[in-house]
Amino acid sequence: MTELKYHSTKPINQLPTINHLIQGIHQTNSLYIETIVGQNAYLLECLTE
């Protein structure tokens, strides 16, 4: 019973860390995507002129 309790509370304690990690990855990805889109738009402008 104690073992089961320990296992069920462990992920709950780790959740804020996981959420923070996911948030960080999401922010990095959106910044990276914005940069790529920006560079592609700039290249397209140069090609079409």
PyMOL Python script that loads the backbone (N, CA, C, O; Angstrom):
from pymol import cmd

cmd.read_pdbstr("""\
ATOM      1  N   MET A   1       0.842  -1.212   0.000  1.00  0.00           N
ATOM      2  CA  MET A   1       0.000   0.000   0.000  1.00  0.00           C
ATOM      3  C   MET A   1       0.874   1.259   0.000  1.00  0.00           C
ATOM      4  O   MET A   1       0.609   2.215  -0.729  1.00  0.00           O
ATOM      5  N   THR A   2       1.911   1.239   0.824  1.00  0.00           N
ATOM      6  CA  THR A   2       2.811   2.394   0.904  1.00  0.00           C
ATOM      7  C   THR A   2       3.547   2.589  -0.416  1.00  0.00           C
ATOM      8  O   THR A   2       3.773   3.717  -0.855  1.00  0.00           O
ATOM      9  N   GLU A   3       3.917   1.476  -1.041  1.00  0.00           N
ATOM     10  CA  GLU A   3       4.636   1.506  -2.315  1.00  0.00           C
ATOM     11  C   GLU A   3       3.766   2.135  -3.411  1.00  0.00           C
ATOM     12  O   GLU A   3       4.236   2.952  -4.203  1.00  0.00           O
ATOM     13  N   LEU A   4       2.506   1.743  -3.440  1.00  0.00           N
ATOM     14  CA  LEU A   4       1.556   2.261  -4.424  1.00  0.00           C
ATOM     15  C   LEU A   4       1.362   3.757  -4.240  1.00  0.00           C
ATOM     16  O   LEU A   4       1.309   4.512  -5.210  1.00  0.00           O
ATOM     17  N   LYS A   5       1.256   4.180  -2.977  1.00  0.00           N
ATOM     18  CA  LYS A   5       1.079   5.603  -2.638  1.00  0.00           C
ATOM     19  C   LYS A   5       2.296   6.404  -3.122  1.00  0.00           C
ATOM     20  O   LYS A   5       2.148   7.487  -3.689  1.00  0.00           O
ATOM     21  N   TYR A   6       3.481   5.870  -2.896  1.00  0.00           N
ATOM     22  CA  TYR A   6       4.726   6.528  -3.293  1.00  0.00           C
ATOM     23  C   TYR A   6       4.776   6.726  -4.806  1.00  0.00           C
ATOM     24  O   TYR A   6       5.165   7.789  -5.290  1.00  0.00           O
ATOM     25  N   HIS A   7       4.382   5.698  -5.540  1.00  0.00           N
ATOM     26  CA  HIS A   7       4.421   5.762  -7.003  1.00  0.00           C
ATOM     27  C   HIS A   7       3.396   6.740  -7.565  1.00  0.00           C
ATOM     28  O   HIS A   7       3.658   7.412  -8.562  1.00  0.00           O
ATOM     29  N   SER A   8       2.233   6.823  -6.930  1.00  0.00           N
ATOM     30  CA  SER A   8       1.186   7.711  -7.439  1.00  0.00           C
ATOM     31  C   SER A   8       1.470   9.181  -7.134  1.00  0.00           C
ATOM     32  O   SER A   8       1.001  10.055  -7.862  1.00  0.00           O
ATOM     33  N   THR A   9       2.226   9.473  -6.076  1.00  0.00           N
ATOM     34  CA  THR A   9       2.510  10.871  -5.745  1.00  0.00           C
ATOM     35  C   THR A   9       3.766  11.381  -6.464  1.00  0.00           C
ATOM     36  O   THR A   9       3.920  12.586  -6.662  1.00  0.00           O
ATOM     37  N   LYS A  10       4.649  10.477  -6.848  1.00  0.00           N
ATOM     38  CA  LYS A  10       5.893  10.888  -7.502  1.00  0.00           C
ATOM     39  C   LYS A  10       5.661  11.674  -8.794  1.00  0.00           C
ATOM     40  O   LYS A  10       6.254  12.744  -8.935  1.00  0.00           O
ATOM     41  N   PRO A  11       4.836  11.218  -9.752  1.00  0.00           N
ATOM     42  CA  PRO A  11       4.629  11.994 -10.978  1.00  0.00           C
ATOM     43  C   PRO A  11       4.018  13.368 -10.714  1.00  0.00           C
ATOM     44  O   PRO A  11       4.333  14.330 -11.414  1.00  0.00           O
ATOM     45  N   ILE A  12       3.142  13.467  -9.703  1.00  0.00           N
ATOM     46  CA  ILE A  12       2.504  14.744  -9.366  1.00  0.00           C
ATOM     47  C   ILE A  12       3.568  15.760  -8.942  1.00  0.00           C
ATOM     48  O   ILE A  12       3.488  16.936  -9.300  1.00  0.00           O
ATOM     49  N   ASN A  13       4.555  15.306  -8.186  1.00  0.00           N
ATOM     50  CA  ASN A  13       5.641  16.191  -7.751  1.00  0.00           C
ATOM     51  C   ASN A  13       6.521  16.614  -8.928  1.00  0.00           C
ATOM     52  O   ASN A  13       7.124  17.687  -8.903  1.00  0.00           O
ATOM     53  N   GLN A  14       6.591  15.782  -9.940  1.00  0.00           N
ATOM     54  CA  GLN A  14       7.435  16.063 -11.107  1.00  0.00           C
ATOM     55  C   GLN A  14       6.710  16.894 -12.167  1.00  0.00           C
ATOM     56  O   GLN A  14       7.351  17.437 -13.067  1.00  0.00           O
ATOM     57  N   LEU A  15       5.391  16.998 -12.072  1.00  0.00           N
ATOM     58  CA  LEU A  15       4.606  17.707 -13.085  1.00  0.00           C
ATOM     59  C   LEU A  15       5.056  19.140 -13.351  1.00  0.00           C
ATOM     60  O   LEU A  15       5.211  19.491 -14.521  1.00  0.00           O
ATOM     61  N   PRO A  16       5.277  19.994 -12.350  1.00  0.00           N
ATOM     62  CA  PRO A  16       5.698  21.371 -12.647  1.00  0.00           C
ATOM     63  C   PRO A  16       6.978  21.425 -13.477  1.00  0.00           C
ATOM     64  O   PRO A  16       7.121  22.270 -14.361  1.00  0.00           O
ATOM     65  N   THR A  17       7.897  20.525 -13.187  1.00  0.00           N
ATOM     66  CA  THR A  17       9.165  20.480 -13.916  1.00  0.00           C
ATOM     67  C   THR A  17       8.927  20.102 -15.371  1.00  0.00           C
ATOM     68  O   THR A  17       9.498  20.707 -16.278  1.00  0.00           O
ATOM     69  N   ILE A  18       8.080  19.098 -15.592  1.00  0.00           N
ATOM     70  CA  ILE A  18       7.762  18.637 -16.948  1.00  0.00           C
ATOM     71  C   ILE A  18       7.045  19.746 -17.718  1.00  0.00           C
ATOM     72  O   ILE A  18       7.364  20.006 -18.878  1.00  0.00           O
ATOM     73  N   ASN A  19       6.084  20.395 -17.077  1.00  0.00           N
ATOM     74  CA  ASN A  19       5.348  21.485 -17.715  1.00  0.00           C
ATOM     75  C   ASN A  19       6.286  22.625 -18.092  1.00  0.00           C
ATOM     76  O   ASN A  19       6.176  23.193 -19.179  1.00  0.00           O
ATOM     77  N   HIS A  20       7.206  22.957 -17.193  1.00  0.00           N
ATOM     78  CA  HIS A  20       8.173  24.023 -17.442  1.00  0.00           C
ATOM     79  C   HIS A  20       9.060  23.666 -18.637  1.00  0.00           C
ATOM     80  O   HIS A  20       9.388  24.516 -19.465  1.00  0.00           O
ATOM     81  N   LEU A  21       9.435  22.398 -18.702  1.00  0.00           N
ATOM     82  CA  LEU A  21      10.280  21.895 -19.783  1.00  0.00           C
ATOM     83  C   LEU A  21       9.556  21.994 -21.125  1.00  0.00           C
ATOM     84  O   LEU A  21      10.121  22.456 -22.116  1.00  0.00           O
ATOM     85  N   ILE A  22       8.285  21.549 -21.141  1.00  0.00           N
ATOM     86  CA  ILE A  22       7.469  21.600 -22.356  1.00  0.00           C
ATOM     87  C   ILE A  22       7.280  23.047 -22.800  1.00  0.00           C
ATOM     88  O   ILE A  22       7.368  23.355 -23.989  1.00  0.00           O
ATOM     89  N   GLN A  23       7.018  23.937 -21.834  1.00  0.00           N
ATOM     90  CA  GLN A  23       6.834  25.355 -22.129  1.00  0.00           C
ATOM     91  C   GLN A  23       8.097  25.929 -22.764  1.00  0.00           C
ATOM     92  O   GLN A  23       8.029  26.680 -23.738  1.00  0.00           O
ATOM     93  N   GLY A  24       9.239  25.569 -22.206  1.00  0.00           N
ATOM     94  CA  GLY A  24      10.524  26.030 -22.721  1.00  0.00           C
ATOM     95  C   GLY A  24      10.768  25.552 -24.138  1.00  0.00           C
ATOM     96  O   GLY A  24      11.221  26.313 -24.992  1.00  0.00           O
ATOM     97  N   ILE A  25      10.464  24.278 -24.384  1.00  0.00           N
ATOM     98  CA  ILE A  25      10.635  23.692 -25.714  1.00  0.00           C
ATOM     99  C   ILE A  25       9.693  24.378 -26.702  1.00  0.00           C
ATOM    100  O   ILE A  25      10.087  24.683 -27.827  1.00  0.00           O
ATOM    101  N   HIS A  26       8.459  24.618 -26.288  1.00  0.00           N
ATOM    102  CA  HIS A  26       7.463  25.257 -27.157  1.00  0.00           C
ATOM    103  C   HIS A  26       7.906  26.671 -27.535  1.00  0.00           C
ATOM    104  O   HIS A  26       7.797  27.070 -28.694  1.00  0.00           O
ATOM    105  N   GLN A  27       8.406  27.423 -26.557  1.00  0.00           N
ATOM    106  CA  GLN A  27       8.871  28.789 -26.802  1.00  0.00           C
ATOM    107  C   GLN A  27      10.052  28.787 -27.771  1.00  0.00           C
ATOM    108  O   GLN A  27      10.122  29.623 -28.672  1.00  0.00           O
ATOM    109  N   THR A  28      10.969  27.857 -27.584  1.00  0.00           N
ATOM    110  CA  THR A  28      12.144  27.753 -28.448  1.00  0.00           C
ATOM    111  C   THR A  28      11.715  27.391 -29.865  1.00  0.00           C
ATOM    112  O   THR A  28      12.217  27.960 -30.834  1.00  0.00           O
ATOM    113  N   ASN A  29      10.774  26.431 -29.986  1.00  0.00           N
ATOM    114  CA  ASN A  29      10.290  25.994 -31.292  1.00  0.00           C
ATOM    115  C   ASN A  29       9.591  27.113 -32.042  1.00  0.00           C
ATOM    116  O   ASN A  29       9.829  27.296 -33.235  1.00  0.00           O
ATOM    117  N   SER A  30       8.730  27.867 -31.364  1.00  0.00           N
ATOM    118  CA  SER A  30       7.996  28.939 -32.038  1.00  0.00           C
ATOM    119  C   SER A  30       8.949  30.050 -32.473  1.00  0.00           C
ATOM    120  O   SER A  30       8.751  30.662 -33.522  1.00  0.00           O
ATOM    121  N   LEU A  31       9.980  30.311 -31.674  1.00  0.00           N
ATOM    122  CA  LEU A  31      10.983  31.317 -32.028  1.00  0.00           C
ATOM    123  C   LEU A  31      11.765  30.854 -33.258  1.00  0.00           C
ATOM    124  O   LEU A  31      12.045  31.636 -34.167  1.00  0.00           O
ATOM    125  N   TYR A  32      12.108  29.572 -33.262  1.00  0.00           N
ATOM    126  CA  TYR A  32      12.847  28.962 -34.372  1.00  0.00           C
ATOM    127  C   TYR A  32      12.018  28.999 -35.646  1.00  0.00           C
ATOM    128  O   TYR A  32      12.527  29.336 -36.715  1.00  0.00           O
ATOM    129  N   ILE A  33      10.729  28.648 -35.532  1.00  0.00           N
ATOM    130  CA  ILE A  33       9.815  28.657 -36.686  1.00  0.00           C
ATOM    131  C   ILE A  33       9.661  30.084 -37.218  1.00  0.00           C
ATOM    132  O   ILE A  33       9.692  30.301 -38.429  1.00  0.00           O
ATOM    133  N   GLU A  34       9.496  31.055 -36.316  1.00  0.00           N
ATOM    134  CA  GLU A  34       9.366  32.464 -36.710  1.00  0.00           C
ATOM    135  C   GLU A  34      10.590  32.918 -37.497  1.00  0.00           C
ATOM    136  O   GLU A  34      10.464  33.624 -38.497  1.00  0.00           O
ATOM    137  N   THR A  35      11.762  32.513 -37.047  1.00  0.00           N
ATOM    138  CA  THR A  35      13.014  32.881 -37.712  1.00  0.00           C
ATOM    139  C   THR A  35      13.069  32.283 -39.118  1.00  0.00           C
ATOM    140  O   THR A  35      13.417  32.975 -40.075  1.00  0.00           O
ATOM    141  N   ILE A  36      12.726  31.000 -39.245  1.00  0.00           N
ATOM    142  CA  ILE A  36      12.738  30.321 -40.544  1.00  0.00           C
ATOM    143  C   ILE A  36      11.736  30.973 -41.490  1.00  0.00           C
ATOM    144  O   ILE A  36      12.058  31.236 -42.649  1.00  0.00           O
ATOM    145  N   VAL A  37      10.535  31.234 -41.010  1.00  0.00           N
ATOM    146  CA  VAL A  37       9.489  31.862 -41.828  1.00  0.00           C
ATOM    147  C   VAL A  37       9.942  33.249 -42.273  1.00  0.00           C
ATOM    148  O   VAL A  37       9.753  33.633 -43.427  1.00  0.00           O
ATOM    149  N   GLY A  38      10.536  33.991 -41.354  1.00  0.00           N
ATOM    150  CA  GLY A  38      11.052  35.328 -41.668  1.00  0.00           C
ATOM    151  C   GLY A  38      12.129  35.289 -42.733  1.00  0.00           C
ATOM    152  O   GLY A  38      12.132  36.112 -43.648  1.00  0.00           O
ATOM    153  N   GLN A  39      13.045  34.337 -42.619  1.00  0.00           N
ATOM    154  CA  GLN A  39      14.129  34.200 -43.590  1.00  0.00           C
ATOM    155  C   GLN A  39      13.599  33.783 -44.951  1.00  0.00           C
ATOM    156  O   GLN A  39      14.071  34.264 -45.982  1.00  0.00           O
ATOM    157  N   ASN A  40      12.605  32.875 -44.955  1.00  0.00           N
ATOM    158  CA  ASN A  40      12.010  32.416 -46.208  1.00  0.00           C
ATOM    159  C   ASN A  40      11.271  33.545 -46.909  1.00  0.00           C
ATOM    160  O   ASN A  40      11.346  33.675 -48.131  1.00  0.00           O
ATOM    161  N   ALA A  41      10.557  34.363 -46.138  1.00  0.00           N
ATOM    162  CA  ALA A  41       9.832  35.493 -46.704  1.00  0.00           C
ATOM    163  C   ALA A  41      10.815  36.494 -47.319  1.00  0.00           C
ATOM    164  O   ALA A  41      10.566  37.054 -48.386  1.00  0.00           O
ATOM    165  N   TYR A  42      11.920  36.703 -46.634  1.00  0.00           N
ATOM    166  CA  TYR A  42      12.962  37.620 -47.132  1.00  0.00           C
ATOM    167  C   TYR A  42      13.568  37.092 -48.432  1.00  0.00           C
ATOM    168  O   TYR A  42      13.789  37.855 -49.373  1.00  0.00           O
ATOM    169  N   LEU A  43      13.836  35.784 -48.481  1.00  0.00           N
ATOM    170  CA  LEU A  43      14.402  35.157 -49.684  1.00  0.00           C
ATOM    171  C   LEU A  43      13.426  35.250 -50.846  1.00  0.00           C
ATOM    172  O   LEU A  43      13.829  35.510 -51.980  1.00  0.00           O
ATOM    173  N   LEU A  44      12.130  35.036 -50.564  1.00  0.00           N
ATOM    174  CA  LEU A  44      11.102  35.125 -51.601  1.00  0.00           C
ATOM    175  C   LEU A  44      11.031  36.539 -52.167  1.00  0.00           C
ATOM    176  O   LEU A  44      10.898  36.726 -53.376  1.00  0.00           O
ATOM    177  N   GLU A  45      11.119  37.522 -51.292  1.00  0.00           N
ATOM    178  CA  GLU A  45      11.093  38.930 -51.716  1.00  0.00           C
ATOM    179  C   GLU A  45      12.267  39.220 -52.648  1.00  0.00           C
ATOM    180  O   GLU A  45      12.114  39.879 -53.676  1.00  0.00           O
ATOM    181  N   CYS A  46      13.428  38.721 -52.276  1.00  0.00           N
ATOM    182  CA  CYS A  46      14.624  38.945 -53.085  1.00  0.00           C
ATOM    183  C   CYS A  46      14.500  38.274 -54.449  1.00  0.00           C
ATOM    184  O   CYS A  46      14.948  38.824 -55.455  1.00  0.00           O
ATOM    185  N   LEU A  47      13.899  37.097 -54.486  1.00  0.00           N
ATOM    186  CA  LEU A  47      13.762  36.348 -55.730  1.00  0.00           C
ATOM    187  C   LEU A  47      12.719  36.962 -56.665  1.00  0.00           C
ATOM    188  O   LEU A  47      12.881  36.948 -57.885  1.00  0.00           O
ATOM    189  N   THR A  48      11.653  37.498 -56.082  1.00  0.00           N
ATOM    190  CA  THR A  48      10.565  38.016 -56.920  1.00  0.00           C
ATOM    191  C   THR A  48      10.841  39.429 -57.441  1.00  0.00           C
ATOM    192  O   THR A  48      10.215  39.863 -58.408  1.00  0.00           O
ATOM    193  N   GLU A  49      11.754  40.132 -56.823  1.00  0.00           N
ATOM    194  CA  GLU A  49      12.037  41.516 -57.269  1.00  0.00           C
ATOM    195  C   GLU A  49      12.785  41.549 -58.593  1.00  0.00           C
ATOM    196  O   GLU A  49      13.096  42.627 -59.100  1.00  0.00           O
TER     197      GLU A  49
END
""", "prot")
cmd.dss("prot")
cmd.show_as("cartoon", "prot")
cmd.util.cbc("prot")
cmd.orient("prot")
